Amino acid sequence: MATTASTAAVTSLASVTLEVADVEAARRFYCAFGVDTYVTLRASEAHSTGFRGFTLALTVSRPAIVDGFIGAAVDAGATVLKPAAKSLWGYSGVVQAPDGTIWKIATSEKKDTGPDTREIDQIVLLIGVEDVKAIRQFYVGRGLSVAKSFGGKYAEFAAGPSSPVRLALYKRRALAKDLGVPVDGTGSHRLVLGSTAGAFTDPDGFAWEPAA
């Protein structure tokens, strides 16, 4: 059963930083993809293999926009992990950026009602965790407010007034399956989250730091 909370978040996700090997190349990609205002980039050579345990999901209003973002990503050098297709829940596709970050673009609509406007309704950072309930409580203990919760399967946190991205939790294995990648991965997540609170690292290894 889903639960919701309407209280404002005391702590919220204020920034998303992707750690990449080549900052200038990554910047060119994200500008071409059309999401450069939602993420920041930082140089890092940290060891990382396989699934990094997260995805950034774009929610848009219709299939033409899904196709537009996927086309722009591929033209800029992304790899298609799942071609855009209809599903029970709508229409979506998955791509992997040259730096390794996985992006899912989705709409709940199955039929086009207009052209590709390249407009984003929402971006959600989905991090894959072993125990959704335990990590949800970990974040609640650090001041985040739960907006939606579906038992041990999914949890979403309230966004702050300046949050560019909404934070959500999903089972790691289920997330990998949804993205079409093997679940195994080791090393750095290549992701740093900025918060309105202090620095900490969650039990699954996702690092937070005070937002600049």
Phi, psi and omega per residue, in radians:
M1 nan 2.377 3.141
A2 -1.395 2.507 3.014
T3 -2.171 2.669 3.139
T4 -2.331 2.784 3.085
A5 -2.414 2.423 -3.070
S6 -1.867 -0.014 -3.123
T7 -1.263 2.562 -3.137
A8 -1.250 2.546 -3.113
A9 -1.246 2.332 3.025
V10 -1.323 -0.751 3.043
T11 -2.017 2.499 3.128
S12 -2.537 2.889 3.075
L13 -1.339 2.010 -3.046
A14 -1.787 -0.387 -3.141
S15 -2.788 2.706 3.074
V16 -2.177 2.095 3.139
T17 -1.979 2.164 3.075
L18 -1.680 2.259 3.097
E19 -1.620 2.127 -3.015
V20 -2.282 2.769 3.136
A21 -1.341 -0.596 -3.081
D22 -2.251 1.749 -3.054
V23 -1.115 -0.771 -3.089
E24 -1.146 -0.710 3.100
A25 -1.139 -0.724 3.119
A26 -1.135 -0.675 3.132
R27 -1.111 -0.725 3.110
R28 -1.082 -0.726 3.134
F29 -1.100 -0.856 -3.048
Y30 -1.224 -0.493 3.029
C31 -1.175 -0.754 3.125
A32 -1.176 -0.629 3.133
F33 -1.216 -0.557 3.092
G34 1.707 0.357 -3.112
V35 -2.180 0.284 -3.032
D36 -1.109 -0.405 -3.138
T37 -1.410 -0.144 -3.082
Y38 -1.722 -0.303 -3.110
V39 -2.297 2.669 2.976
T40 -1.954 2.828 -3.050
L41 -2.146 2.558 -3.139
R42 -2.504 2.398 3.125
A43 -1.263 2.361 3.097
S44 -2.751 2.442 3.048
E45 -1.960 0.375 -3.118
A46 -1.038 2.468 -3.133
H47 -1.155 2.332 3.131
S48 -2.735 2.283 3.085
T49 -2.345 2.639 3.052
G50 1.166 -2.660 -3.084
F51 -1.205 2.189 -3.106
R52 -1.485 -0.030 3.000
G53 1.524 0.239 3.118
F54 -2.698 2.859 2.961
T55 -2.509 2.690 2.982
L56 -1.847 2.177 -3.034
A57 -1.973 2.191 3.046
L58 -1.640 2.192 3.008
T59 -1.770 2.185 -3.115
V60 -2.232 3.086 -2.955
S61 -1.615 -0.326 -3.103
R62 -2.774 2.837 -3.076
P63 -1.004 -0.620 -3.126
A64 -1.047 -0.593 3.136
I65 -1.285 -0.666 3.030
V66 -0.978 -0.880 -3.130
D67 -1.063 -0.662 -3.137
G68 -1.125 -0.782 3.129
F69 -1.184 -0.711 3.120
I70 -1.139 -0.727 3.102
G71 -1.076 -0.745 3.124
A72 -1.122 -0.700 3.138
A73 -1.132 -0.791 -3.135
V74 -1.126 -0.745 3.113
D75 -1.055 -0.513 -3.118
A76 -1.573 -0.023 3.060
G77 2.042 0.087 3.138
A78 -1.312 2.775 3.070
T79 -1.853 2.355 3.100
V80 -1.396 2.116 3.052
L81 -1.620 -0.633 3.059
K82 -2.455 1.999 3.093
P83 -1.041 2.598 3.121
A84 -1.060 2.314 -3.099
A85 -2.764 2.786 3.058
K86 -1.287 2.599 3.059
S87 -2.492 -3.081 3.106
L88 -1.036 -0.544 -3.020
W89 -1.718 -0.082 -3.126
G90 2.558 -2.200 -3.076
Y91 -2.537 2.251 -3.072
S92 -2.773 2.869 3.049
G93 -2.624 2.867 -3.082
V94 -2.302 2.328 3.089
V95 -2.269 2.757 3.079
Q96 -2.081 2.159 3.137
A97 -1.179 2.786 3.106
P98 -0.999 -0.469 3.113
D99 -1.411 -0.089 3.105
G100 1.829 -0.241 3.141
T101 -1.177 2.354 -3.140
I102 -1.700 2.315 3.134
W103 -2.136 2.327 3.044
K104 -1.974 2.322 3.115
I105 -2.057 2.190 -2.981
A106 -2.542 2.686 2.988
T107 -2.427 2.648 3.083
S108 -1.430 -0.177 3.135
E109 -1.492 2.532 3.100
K110 -1.865 -0.303 3.134
K111 -2.077 2.479 3.113
D112 -1.281 2.394 3.083
T113 -2.102 0.184 -3.127
G114 3.068 -3.115 -3.069
P115 -1.408 3.069 3.062
D116 -1.347 1.942 3.123
T117 -1.724 -0.146 -3.086
R118 1.026 0.504 3.105
E119 -1.629 2.384 3.128
I120 -1.806 2.214 3.086
D121 -1.403 -0.703 -3.092
Q122 -2.838 2.575 2.985
I123 -2.059 2.275 3.135
V124 -2.088 2.261 2.998
L125 -1.590 1.930 3.114
L126 -1.730 2.039 3.074
I127 -1.853 2.336 -3.104
G128 -1.512 2.173 -3.079
V129 -2.233 2.788 -3.136
E130 -1.336 -0.603 -3.065
D131 -2.366 1.718 -3.071
V132 -1.049 -0.796 -3.104
K133 -1.070 -0.780 -3.109
A134 -1.154 -0.741 -3.126
I135 -1.257 -0.595 3.044
R136 -1.015 -0.798 3.133
Q137 -1.185 -0.592 3.070
F138 -1.027 -0.800 -3.125
Y139 -1.262 -0.631 3.061
V140 -1.046 -0.685 3.111
G141 -1.145 -0.293 3.103
R142 -1.839 0.253 2.960
G143 1.762 0.010 3.084
L144 -1.401 2.586 -3.123
S145 -1.890 2.279 -3.132
V146 -1.322 2.218 3.082
A147 -1.677 -0.673 3.115
K148 -2.506 2.552 3.089
S149 -2.599 2.257 3.088
F150 -2.045 1.290 3.119
G151 0.946 -2.256 -3.135
G152 -1.674 0.260 -3.074
K153 -1.767 -0.626 -3.005
Y154 -2.760 2.497 3.028
A155 -2.528 2.467 3.138
E156 -2.254 2.428 -3.075
F157 -1.833 2.650 3.115
A158 -1.136 2.440 3.124
A159 -1.568 2.525 3.055
G160 -1.324 2.956 -3.082
P161 -1.084 -0.435 -3.138
S162 -1.999 0.249 -3.114
S163 -1.236 2.143 3.119
P164 -1.375 -0.353 -3.033
V165 -2.423 2.464 3.078
R166 -1.611 2.480 -3.107
L167 -1.731 2.381 3.087
A168 -2.501 2.734 3.121
L169 -1.990 2.498 3.121
Y170 -2.537 2.689 3.078
K171 -1.087 2.309 -3.058
R172 -0.997 -0.827 -3.104
R173 -1.113 -0.717 3.129
A174 -1.163 -0.642 3.130
L175 -1.158 -0.791 3.112
A176 -1.039 -0.740 3.128
K177 -1.087 -0.755 -3.133
D178 -1.101 -0.584 -3.110
L179 -1.492 -0.243 3.140
G180 1.398 0.563 3.141
V181 -2.230 2.719 3.038
P182 -1.093 2.579 -3.052
V183 -1.315 -0.403 -3.035
D184 -1.227 2.532 3.080
G185 -3.045 2.580 -3.137
T186 -2.391 2.870 3.088
G187 1.504 -2.759 -3.053
S188 -1.146 2.513 3.005
H189 -1.270 -0.294 -3.049
R190 1.002 0.699 -3.089
L191 -2.599 2.317 3.051
V192 -2.253 2.277 -3.104
L193 -1.785 2.337 3.091
G194 -1.669 2.361 -3.109
S195 -2.187 2.914 3.053
T196 -1.524 0.092 3.095
A197 -2.052 -2.771 -3.094
G198 -1.455 -3.056 -3.141
A199 -1.448 2.476 3.046
F200 -2.851 2.918 3.068
T201 -2.231 2.297 -3.104
D202 -1.409 2.957 -3.065
P203 -1.079 -0.334 3.086
D204 -1.619 0.082 3.045
G205 1.595 0.142 3.096
F206 -1.410 2.200 -3.022
A207 -1.676 2.426 3.058
W208 -2.073 2.602 3.063
E209 -2.500 2.760 3.102
P210 -1.032 2.337 3.123
A211 -1.175 2.478 -3.136
A212 -1.180 nan nan
